[in-house]
Amino acid sequence: MGVHFDAVRISGILGEEVAYRLMAFTDFQAGPIVRELTRDRNFYFLLPPGTAAAHRWPAPARALTRSDGGAAFIGIPAIDGLTWPLGWRSRPTEEDPFVEAGLLHQMVTRAVE
């Protein structure tokens, strides 16, 4: 983490809710959101490197950064084709290569209140 992107992980229904809120707010131009279709059904919101640590993420959201002292590996699905159990909830684009950290923080905070 932190070399190419930071990530915020949110599991299950809350992850889906935050993803939907973010996508609706951005007119479905949210930037890259990866969803895992097994186990905890995690959602990974991919942020610019070094930006996740600038926010205090409310539980159960978890920032995955290089600065947290640990190592985290996130599978990234292929842009085209099947890479089950991973898929895109929102794909990266040239215009939106990352999810905007401040906006995601607002959406997460509202969802957990």
Secondary structure, 3 states (H helix, E strand, C coil): CCCCCEEEEEEHHHHHHHHHHHHHHCCCCCCCEEEECCCCCEEEEEECCCCHHHCCCCCCCEEECHHHCCCCCCCCCCCCCCECCEEEEECCCCCCCCCCHHHHHHHHHHHHC
